[in-house]
Structures are given as structure tokens and as C-alpha cells.
Amino acid sequence: MHILAFETSSPKGSLALWHDCSQGQLERFEADRTNHASIFPALASLLASASELEMIAVGTGPGSYTGIRISLSAAIGLSMARQVPVIPIPSVCALVHAASEERYAVCGDARRGSWWWAEIQRGRLAAPIITGSPEEITHLASRCFSHIYTPDPASPPFCEATPSWPRADIVAQRAASLTTEELDALATIPPEPIYLRPPFITKAKHPSFLPAPERT
């Protein structure tokens, strides 16, 4: 199986071209707010040697909304050109330091005074990701007997979490480990970032130069 994988949910962005149970090629780049365009030279380098492609896997977070959207946009464009499916993989399932662990937990800063919590078992989410107050996540962490990681630069104040980030070659490995039934189901779902809370969307106001609609 030949898989192209994207991972830009953290500032340590990466792309991988994964071949038949081997790492293949890995491209790393800075993926912070000012360097999202760095993905395209790395992508061009991989595509130059990607004569055969059967799947595109994308890390979907939680993490940088902008970074993930750029990866998804590039992946969807390539999937249309190459006629291959895009498979979403939660980025928390592809942490560098946890790749060989059967079970672990991940927590991170969800902003606005809240935190998120995820539990991973055998490379898959064991349950939906939870967002809660510091007290709620502290309670979950206190009951956790697995290793705890965080994609943030430092551990949250309420637990001892090891900083670790996701990487594209592990995203590809997770996609390759899915069953045929799982792949068929994921290929039919439009891939989206993992939202920790509903997207904040506002409706456009009526332009001031247009007359208000008449009442009947």
C-alpha cells in the first residue's frame, strides 16, 4: 500500500510517503501561523516520487484549525486528481512518543478556560474526545492509570503529561492498520477537523446602503 500522509495540527508539521510497512520518505517543516505555506515545497518533493498512490491520510487534530484546513484542502484536491480516498485520522492517535503504546491518554489546552481529554487504545480513540473545566479534566487525569501525553509545549498544571507531537508517518501507519470495513466507512464521510466546540459562525448583516425589507 502506498499512502501520502499530512500532519499539520501542531507547529511541527510533517508529510510522509509511506510504502508497504516501511517509513518511506518523511518531510518536516515549521507549521506555525506564519509558515503554513511551507507545506507546499515539501509536498512537491514527495509527489515527485509518488508515481503510485492508493490513499491519502490526514491528521485531523485537535490542534491548529488553520493548519489542519490547509492539509485537508490539499488532500481533497489531490484525491480528486489521483482518484484516491482521503482518510481522516485523529492526530492524538499518532503521537511520536506513544506510537508503540497500546493504551495512553492525551490532554491539551482547549482555550477559554477549558481543557480537552482523549483516551487512545490500539491506535484508535477509545471514546469521543471530552472538553471540560480544569476540575473535570483533573478528575479524569487522577483516575487514569495510563501514560498521559500533551501536544502542548508543557504539561497542564493538574497532571504530569509528557509533551509529544503527532507525525505524518505515524498517521500513515494508523491508516494502514484500519480494516477494509473501516476504510470504506471513512471514505464516504467528508473529512473535517476535530472540533472541540461548535464552530463560531455569524450571519452577514444587511448592507447599510440597502433598504430594509418591507413589512406586509
Backbone torsions as a table, in degrees:
resi	resn	phi	psi	omega
1	MET	NA	136.9	178.7
2	HIS	-113.5	118.6	-174.1
3	ILE	-125.3	131.3	169.4
4	LEU	-99.4	126.5	-175.8
5	ALA	-123.6	141.0	177.7
6	PHE	-114.2	140.7	171.4
7	GLU	-147.6	104.2	-178.6
8	THR	-133.6	31.3	179.3
9	SER	-81.4	-13.5	-180.0
10	SER	-125.4	170.5	177.4
11	PRO	-64.1	-16.3	178.8
12	LYS	-95.7	79.7	-176.5
13	GLY	-75.0	154.4	178.3
14	SER	-157.5	154.4	172.8
15	LEU	-129.6	149.3	179.0
16	ALA	-140.9	143.9	170.6
17	LEU	-113.7	108.8	-168.1
18	TRP	-106.8	128.6	-176.2
19	HIS	-120.3	122.5	164.1
20	ASP	36.1	66.0	174.7
21	CYS	65.0	21.2	173.7
22	SER	-128.8	159.6	-174.3
23	GLN	-65.7	-35.2	-177.3
24	GLY	69.6	-139.1	-178.1
25	GLN	-99.9	142.8	177.7
26	LEU	-131.2	127.9	177.3
27	GLU	-115.7	127.5	178.0
28	ARG	-112.1	149.9	179.1
29	PHE	-160.8	161.8	175.9
30	GLU	-75.8	133.4	-176.4
31	ALA	-127.1	37.6	176.9
32	ASP	-82.3	-174.2	-172.5
33	ARG	-59.9	-27.7	-175.8
34	THR	-98.6	-1.4	-174.0
35	ASN	-128.6	22.7	-178.2
36	HIS	-63.2	-26.8	-179.9
37	ALA	-68.5	-11.7	179.4
38	SER	-63.8	-16.6	-179.6
39	ILE	-65.1	-30.6	-170.3
40	PHE	-74.9	-41.9	173.1
41	PRO	-61.4	-39.6	178.4
42	ALA	-64.5	-40.5	179.3
43	LEU	-65.5	-42.1	179.1
44	ALA	-62.0	-37.8	179.2
45	SER	-63.1	-42.4	179.9
46	LEU	-71.5	-42.8	-177.2
47	LEU	-64.9	-24.1	178.5
48	ALA	-62.6	-25.7	-179.7
49	SER	-112.9	10.1	-177.6
50	ALA	-100.4	70.0	180.0
51	SER	-70.0	-26.9	-179.0
52	GLU	-125.7	133.3	-178.0
53	LEU	-146.2	128.6	-177.8
54	GLU	-112.9	-15.4	-175.4
55	MET	-162.7	149.1	171.7
56	ILE	-120.6	125.7	179.5
57	ALA	-113.1	139.1	-177.1
58	VAL	-130.6	128.8	172.2
59	GLY	-70.9	126.2	-172.4
60	THR	-108.1	11.9	173.6
61	GLY	101.4	-159.5	0.9
62	PRO	-61.6	156.1	-180.0
63	GLY	163.0	-149.1	-176.6
64	SER	-65.0	113.7	-179.5
65	TYR	-60.5	-45.8	-178.5
66	THR	-64.2	-45.7	-179.5
67	GLY	-59.9	-44.6	-179.2
68	ILE	-66.2	-40.2	180.0
69	ARG	-63.7	-36.7	177.9
70	ILE	-64.6	-44.4	177.7
71	SER	-61.1	-45.4	-179.3
72	LEU	-63.0	-40.8	179.7
73	SER	-63.0	-45.2	178.7
74	ALA	-64.1	-42.0	-178.8
75	ALA	-65.0	-42.5	-179.9
76	ILE	-65.3	-40.3	176.8
77	GLY	-61.5	-44.1	178.8
78	LEU	-67.2	-36.2	-179.2
79	SER	-64.5	-35.6	177.8
80	MET	-69.6	-38.4	-178.9
81	ALA	-73.4	-38.0	-176.6
82	ARG	-96.3	-6.8	-179.6
83	GLN	58.1	49.6	177.3
84	VAL	-129.7	154.2	-177.7
85	PRO	-77.6	154.6	171.5
86	VAL	-103.0	124.5	-177.5
87	ILE	-112.6	117.7	179.1
88	PRO	-80.4	134.2	177.9
89	ILE	-127.9	122.7	177.1
90	PRO	-56.4	129.1	-177.2
91	SER	-60.5	-29.8	-179.9
92	VAL	-65.0	-16.2	177.8
93	CYS	-86.0	0.0	-173.3
94	ALA	-129.1	35.5	-179.8
95	LEU	-73.8	139.9	-176.1
96	VAL	-57.6	-50.5	-173.5
97	HIS	-78.9	-7.6	-176.7
98	ALA	-114.6	7.9	-172.3
99	ALA	-58.7	-31.5	-176.6
100	SER	-99.1	1.3	-177.6
101	GLU	-87.2	137.8	-179.1
102	GLU	-74.8	-35.1	-179.5
103	ARG	-142.9	136.1	176.1
104	TYR	-160.1	171.2	178.5
105	ALA	-123.4	156.5	179.0
106	VAL	-136.1	135.8	173.3
107	CYS	-135.2	154.7	-178.0
108	GLY	-157.2	168.7	-178.6
109	ASP	-78.1	119.1	178.9
110	ALA	-95.4	6.2	-179.6
111	ARG	67.0	174.4	-179.6
112	ARG	53.5	33.7	176.1
113	GLY	77.4	13.9	-178.9
114	SER	-123.5	166.7	179.9
115	TRP	-133.4	160.9	177.2
116	TRP	-119.8	157.2	-174.8
117	TRP	-140.8	133.1	178.6
118	ALA	-136.1	144.6	174.6
119	GLU	-120.3	131.8	-175.4
120	ILE	-118.6	134.9	177.5
121	GLN	-134.6	124.4	179.6
122	ARG	53.4	42.3	175.0
123	GLY	78.5	8.4	-179.7
124	ARG	-131.1	155.0	174.4
125	LEU	-63.4	127.2	179.0
126	ALA	-78.7	-20.9	-180.0
127	ALA	-162.2	164.2	176.3
128	PRO	-58.1	148.2	178.8
129	ILE	-66.7	137.4	-177.2
130	ILE	-105.9	136.4	172.0
131	THR	-116.1	131.0	-176.9
132	GLY	-157.6	-178.3	179.1
133	SER	-72.1	164.7	175.9
134	PRO	-55.2	-36.5	-179.7
135	GLU	-66.4	-41.1	-179.6
136	GLU	-66.7	-43.1	-179.2
137	ILE	-73.0	-32.8	174.7
138	THR	-60.1	-40.9	179.1
139	HIS	-62.7	-43.3	178.9
140	LEU	-64.2	-42.2	-179.1
141	ALA	-65.3	-35.9	-178.7
142	SER	-68.4	-23.9	-179.0
143	ARG	-96.6	0.0	-175.8
144	CYS	-88.3	127.4	178.5
145	PHE	-103.3	3.1	177.3
146	SER	-94.1	168.0	174.4
147	HIS	-67.1	139.3	179.7
148	ILE	-109.5	133.3	178.3
149	TYR	-121.0	165.3	173.7
150	THR	-143.9	138.5	174.5
151	PRO	-82.1	-3.1	177.5
152	ASP	-77.6	162.4	-178.7
153	PRO	-62.5	-27.0	-178.0
154	ALA	-139.8	160.6	-179.5
155	SER	-67.5	146.0	171.1
156	PRO	-59.0	157.3	-175.8
157	PRO	-71.0	-16.0	-172.7
158	PHE	-99.6	2.1	177.9
159	CYS	-156.9	167.8	176.6
160	GLU	-99.6	95.1	-178.7
161	ALA	-110.0	137.1	179.4
162	THR	-85.1	122.7	177.1
163	PRO	-63.1	131.8	177.0
164	SER	-155.8	153.5	-177.1
165	TRP	-126.6	155.7	177.8
166	PRO	-76.6	156.8	-179.4
167	ARG	-139.6	147.2	-169.9
168	ALA	-63.8	-37.0	-178.7
169	ASP	-65.7	-30.0	177.1
170	ILE	-75.9	-34.6	172.4
171	VAL	-56.8	-44.6	179.8
172	ALA	-63.5	-41.8	179.2
173	GLN	-63.4	-40.6	177.7
174	ARG	-62.3	-41.3	179.0
175	ALA	-64.7	-39.7	-179.3
176	ALA	-67.3	-24.2	-177.9
177	SER	-84.1	-7.8	-179.2
178	LEU	-70.6	149.3	177.2
179	THR	-74.9	164.8	177.9
180	THR	-59.0	-39.5	179.3
181	GLU	-64.4	-42.2	179.1
182	GLU	-65.2	-42.7	179.3
183	LEU	-63.5	-43.1	179.9
184	ASP	-62.2	-39.7	-179.9
185	ALA	-68.3	-43.8	-178.8
186	LEU	-68.6	-32.6	-178.4
187	ALA	-67.4	-18.4	-179.3
188	THR	-92.5	-4.9	-177.0
189	ILE	-104.5	125.4	176.1
190	PRO	-58.4	123.4	-176.5
191	PRO	-70.5	136.9	179.1
192	GLU	-138.7	157.8	173.1
193	PRO	-63.4	155.3	173.2
194	ILE	-76.5	116.3	-180.0
195	TYR	-89.9	127.1	176.5
196	LEU	-80.0	-19.9	174.6
197	ARG	-152.7	161.7	-178.9
198	PRO	-55.8	139.7	178.4
199	PRO	-57.1	141.5	178.8
200	PHE	-88.6	107.8	-177.3
201	ILE	-125.9	132.0	176.9
202	THR	-113.6	149.5	177.4
203	LYS	-84.5	144.5	179.0
204	ALA	-67.0	141.0	177.4
205	LYS	-82.3	158.3	174.3
206	HIS	-65.9	131.0	175.2
207	PRO	-56.0	140.3	-175.3
208	SER	-65.0	-21.3	-176.8
209	PHE	-86.8	-1.9	177.5
210	LEU	-97.0	141.6	178.8
211	PRO	-68.9	147.4	177.9
212	ALA	-66.0	146.6	179.8
213	PRO	-63.2	142.3	-178.4
214	GLU	-71.3	142.4	176.6
215	ARG	-87.0	142.6	179.9
216	THR	-110.3	NA	NA
